[in-house]
Every structure is written in C-alpha cells, then in structure tokens.
C-alpha cells in the first residue's frame, strides 16, 4: 500500500457540476466475484475502508485527461474521477481498463455513449470511414474545415473521430499558424472561419486537445482566433488585455517555474471560459464540462503547491504585518491572500480544513486585525473578503482567537470591535460592506454553531465576552441617534416639535436598521444576556423613539424588535414594558397613521392581535386600563374589542374566584364548629349527660382545654390572614389584632393566603350561609351576569 504510483484521490461530480473529494487511497484492479468482473477498487489510506468499488463495464466510456486523470460516468447523473499522484500509475490502470474493453491504450477515450439511431448509422458506414479525413491545412480550405467541425458536434462518434484526427500530425498547431498568416494579410473571411473552427474544437470537450491549445506556445493564438467573432463589427482586443492590462504581480517571487506556468495558464483559460466564450445554450452546457474540470484541477494543484511551500507563505505573512511595508505592497499582499482563499474554495472539505489551519497557524487573524483597521478602502475590502472565508470555514476558530485578545490588547482594537466599527463607518451609500459584515457578526454570535463537542462552554464564554466588550460598540450609533424622553421634552420647550431621531438621513437610517436586525436576532437567540442588557440600558424605550422616523422601514424595524420581545412571553419583559408605558409610542404611531391601510398599520395591529390570541393577561390589563379610550374608536378590526372582551372575562374569573374563596373560608369555619360539637356530644355519652353547645371550656378535661386554646390561636391567625377585595378587583391583607397579638404573640407573623382545594366546599351545607352570601353579593364590586340569574 506504500506504492505511490497507485495513490489516488476519488472525486464525484455533484449537482452543481463541482467535483467533491471522496477521499485518498490506493487503487487496484481485481476480479470481484460479487460483480462478476474485473473492478476498480480504492481503499482509504487512513483506515483501509472501501472508497470505491466499480466494475469495468465493456460499454462504459472512460476518458483519460492531463496524464493523471481518468474520468467516467456510471449512471446518467453520476460522474467519477480518479486523480493519480503519478503518471505511471494512471497509465497502468488505463491499460487495464483498455484491456478489459479491448481498446487501444493510445486512445484518450475508450468510447462515447451513442443512441440507437447513431449506432445504426455507424453500422451502415463502410469500414474505411472509421477515421475522419481532414482537408489539407491551407487558407483556401478553411471554410471546408469550419463546416466539417461544425457538422460533427451533434454526433458523439464523429466528435471522437474528429478529435483523433486533429491530434495527429500536429494539425492544431498548423491551424494556429494559419491564423498568424490571415491576421498579417487582414483576411477577415479566413479569420471568421478560424473563429468557428477553434470554437468548435473547444466544444469537442477533449482534454488532449486542451493540453495542446492551452500550452504556452498556442494559447495566445487561440485567444486571437476567438477575437474575430463574425457577429461583431470590430474584433475584441482580448490579447491586448491579457498581455498589457492584466499584470501578473508576484508579491513574493515564485521560484518554481512549473507553478508560475500553471498560474498563467489557469488565469488565461478561466478568461476564455468566463469572458470570451458566449454563454452556452442548454444543448451546449455539457460541451464544456472538460474545460471546467481542467480549470478545477489546475486550481487544486496551485493551492497545494503554494501550501506546501512554507517558506513562501511565511515570508508573505512577515511582510503583511511588518509596519515598514509600503501601503502599495501591503495592498498587493492582501489581494494575493484574497485570491488564494478564493482558489481554496475548489478544495474539498478535508483539504480546505488543512488549508485554513495552515493559515491560522501562520497568524492570519492577527494580520487581518491590523489591515482591517487601515484607511485604505481597497485593503479593507479585500481583508473583509478574507475574514468572510475564515468565518464561513470555522466560526469557532475566530471566536477562540477573539476571546484571548482582552488579555493582550485594549477593547478598541479587538478584532470584533474592528469589524463593528468598519460596519458603522461604511462609506458606501448602499452600505454593501456593512451588510456583509453584519452577516458575519450574526454567524459569530449564532448559538446554533456553538455546539462543538470539543468545547461545551463556548456558548456561555463567548456571549459573556461579546456583551462585556462588544455590545456597547454595536449599540453606540443607536443610542447616539435617539434621545430619551426627558431630553426630548427639554429640547421641545418653547419650540415646535423636534423629531427626536437626529440625524434622520437615509444612510443613518439604513445603518440603524441593520443594528436593529442584529439586536432582534439576539432577543430571539440569547435570552438571558440580551434581557439583562435591555433592562440595564432601558434599550427598548430608546429604540421606540425610532417609531417617529420619517423612514417607515426604520419604524418597522423598531416595531419588529418590540414584537420579538413580546413574542418571548416573558413576564420580566412584560413588567418592564408596563412599568415604562412603552406601548404609548406604538399607539401614538397607530393613531398618527390614521386610516391609511399600509404595512405599518398591519404590523401594529398584528402586535396587539398576538397579545389577544396568546392571552397575555398582564399586557391586556395594562392596555385596556391605560389606552382603551384612545383605541375603542378603531372598529375596522375586532382586535381591540377582543382585548376588551378578554379583559372582562378575566375580571369575571377573578370575581368568581374571590367568591369561591370566601365561601370556602366560611365552610371551613363551620366545619370546625361541627367538629367541636361532635366532640362535646362524645363526652356527654361517656358521662350519660346532654351537653349544651355553649358549655364552658373549663368543664372539659384539661387536654381538650389545650386543644381548644390551640384552635383559637389558629382561628385568630385565619382572621389576620384573610384577604379582602378592593374596589379595583385586587386583593389586600387586613390584620385584626387579638389580645395575644397585642402581647407580641403574633408580632412576627407573615400574611399567608392558603390555597385549599375547593372540592371540599359543599360537603356540608348550612342554611344560615344564604344570608351571608347575600351580604357578600351586595358588597362585591362586580358580578358575572349569569351568576345572578
């Protein structure tokens, strides 16, 4: 298994036409009894598990690319590739595949899938027509060559034959030499034919042809041919752009000539695919799949070669963080890292992990902390892109770094605070950079990605860090642009009404909306930390000032923040809202909006509808007691009448509950008297005498005297603790001071309202209770109508 010739990476093509790395292992070709044939087996080098088991089918089209790749399809939408570490190993397996299929190993593809009609036509062809005969490579025959190339694109078999013919005898190089002749002669007709020829050859989708066409000797002539599109009046100047405008900048000299050549080639081929070639139609999409694979594997190779050169990367980091480095040089270094990270996206997860760990070990985050705080807009933008790659890769890695910073630096230069300040100071009128940074902050503070098994305290530790060191920086613009009630009144004395949002320009409103969106996310996901912060800073009151903003989207953001708080159904929040009368600005906005039926109106109505549906009793009582007079005229929705109905129902329930409680207390006392009378009768039976209910205590045995004394103390306690109902329907405690209490017996007694099951009421019925009930009904401030009927 140590044979590096057989070392391969297994790739599969996903739905987005991108190659996914399935692992690294060693390949072998073995007869598998279960599959009844010679099969390709790849076992993982890490644990020996089976990565691939694929029978070499006689009808499958295998394709060899770039000397170290074998690509094939096993189903309609399942493409596979083996990337060999060494060319010798690729050749060995290719020979085995060709041997099973009875093909010549010199071919780059064993066969093409063909439909039945194509197969029938192929069988009808004479044996002499197995190879396409190309016209001589001459100026006068260019039109004929162009027609031939265009005509074969619809036939897989003829495309294969044409590709074989073009690869023989250096035909492509001869064609590209004719391009130079045509351009010297300004032969536009010939140049237009060459455009059709080169474009058609690219659509043949053959890696062997790409190797020739994209070599250093030929690629600029290929680009030149593609400049002369017959549909254009004047040719494009792609070569001028590639040679003069697009400059290859070596931030640190690259000594490896192969790496330099690979970088140049990849850039130019990417340019051909993205800029020069027209967007392929639905029928042409698969014609360029090999071109996409060519670019993909080139990028993988570039990243791997750079990553393995530790000296190169170490030097880049050293210059990036060196204070003596010139601004222009630093800008180039940051842009290099941006491109480097962009290329890394072609890597598969395990390779990308290794890539970013390498950058982290070299100090990418401290370097970003420096460059993100610079004045150069281009440097900051590039650094933000790099930071986004890191956050997307591993939020935990970024969090771990920032939590170690307070031990080493001031709060102002913490990486997250640098990010927040850059978001706040974004000069773009549309705040494009601020939106991107807000998304990154949201990812970092999202508890959903803090559930790493390696660090179970990450969530608690990071949120404590964030609220201690960073939250005040995030909310600073919000607090600076809102004025609390006292200051607002002071400003308005002796003058017309001043809008308390200052300044109220569009860019500031956008920024405040972004901050509110992040705070709303915190309310939903952070519970304890954000609740403490809101209470301590009286934050909701300040945010509701924004309901006065002339920008409706900002008023809606403030309302959404309050709606999310109420949606938590947390009584701490509810008491905070009630104590601060924080519905007032919302109701004022609703009334100011008048009869306009708009989003603001609907959002406010939905807020109250939620309170009604969820039956949030404390808020319902507060709204009806304080604001119903202002709201009762709103009849186009039934929301506020519904709130009033809920309020009335709750008051009725409280009244009924009070009456039941009073009834139970009375029945409990009667039960005590009945128990006492029974006891008396029991004593009388023993002595053979009738005992009156009012018999003095001293005639009873001493033990019973003690018992009754204890009962009197209990009844005295009951009287002290018995609640009475106030006119508003609430309860208060009244205290009757007995002689024992006056002597200090109950001086430290705490009021206590016992809750005994009401099921006991009704076990004993006393006729004299009816009079007492009537008296209670007269004293009760409110009764449910159905109880008096």
CORGI-V70804 format. One record per pair of residues at least 12 apart in sequence whose C-alpha atoms are under 8 Angstrom apart, sorted by the first residue. I is the first residue (numbers start at 1). J is the second residue. Records with the same first field share a line. If there is no record, write none. Layout:
I=J  J
This chain:
1=26  45
4=85  86
5=84  85  86  87  88  89  90
6=26  27  28  84  85  86  89  90
7=24  25  26  27  84  85  86  89
8=24  25  26  27  82  83  84  85
9=21  22  23  24  25  82  83  84
10=22  23  24  25  51  52  80  81  82  83
11=23  80  81  82  83
12=78  79  80  81
13=78  79  80
14=78
20=348
21=347  348  349
22=51
23=44  51
24=44  45
25=42  43  44  45  46  51
26=42  43  44  45
27=40  41  42  43
28=40  41  42  93
29=41  93  96
35=55
37=55  56
38=55  56  100
39=53  54  55  56
40=52  53  54  55  56
41=53  54
56=97  100
57=101
58=100  101
59=101  111  113
60=72  73  74  110  111  112  113
61=73  109  110  111  112  113
62=109  110  111
63=108  109  110
64=94  108  109  207
65=108  207  208
66=207  208  211
67=87  90  91
68=83  84  85  86  87  90  91
69=81  82  83  84  90
70=82  83  90  94
98=110
108=208
111=157
112=156  157  160
113=156
114=156  157
118=155
130=161
131=161  162  164  165
132=158  161  162  165
133=165
134=165
137=171  174  175
138=178
139=178  182  190
142=190  193  194
143=190  193
145=197
146=193  194  196  197
149=162  197  200  201
150=196  197  200
153=200  203  204
159=204
160=204
163=201  204  206  209
166=209
167=208  209
172=212  213
173=218
176=218  221  222
179=191  194  221  225
180=221
191=225  228
192=228  229  230
194=225
195=225  226  227  228  229  230
198=222  225  226
199=226  277
202=287  288
203=284  287  288
204=287
205=287  288  289  290  291
206=290
207=290  291  294
210=291
214=265  269
215=265
216=265
219=268
220=239
223=238  239  272
224=238  239
226=276  277
227=276
238=276
242=268
249=332
251=316  329  332  333  336
252=312  315  316
254=312
259=302  305
262=298  302
263=302
266=295  298  299
269=295
270=295
273=291
296=346
299=343  344  346
300=343  344  346  347
303=340  343  344
307=355  358
313=362
314=362
316=333
317=362  363  364  367
320=333  334  367
321=367  370
330=379
331=378  379
334=379  382  383
335=379  382
337=386
338=382  383  385  386
341=386  389
353=393
356=390  393
365=398  401
368=383  387
369=413  414  415  418
371=383
372=384  418  419  422
373=418  422
381=433
384=437
388=440
391=440  443  444
395=443  444  449
396=444  449  450
398=444
399=444  462
402=414  415  416
403=462  465
411=469
416=441  470
417=470  473
419=437
420=437  473  474
421=473
422=434
423=435  437  438
424=477  511
429=507
430=507
431=507  510  511
434=511
435=514
438=514  518
442=518  521
445=463
446=525
447=459  525  526
463=529
464=529
467=529  533
474=515
475=515
477=512
478=512  515  543
479=542
481=501  502  503
482=500  501  502  542  543  545  546
483=500  501  542  545
484=541  542  545
488=500
499=548  549
500=545  548
501=545  546  548  549
504=549  550
506=551
509=551  554
510=554
512=554
513=553  554  557
516=557  558  561
517=557  561
519=561
520=560  561  564
523=564  565
524=564  565  568
531=573
535=576
540=562  582
541=580  582
543=558
544=558  559  582  585  586
545=585
546=558
547=559  585  586  589
548=589
552=600
555=600
556=600  603
559=586  603  604
563=607
569=616
574=618  619
575=618
578=619  622
583=623
586=604
590=604
605=639
608=639  640
609=639
612=639  642  643  646
615=646
617=647  650
620=643  644  646  647
621=647
624=643  644  647
628=640  644
651=729
652=782  783  784
654=729
655=729  782  783  784
656=783  784
658=725
660=758
661=758
663=761  773
664=758  760  761
667=761  764
671=764
677=693
680=693
716=738
719=735  736
720=733  734  735  736  737  751
721=733  734  735  751  752  753
722=734  753
723=753
725=780
727=781
728=781
729=781
733=751
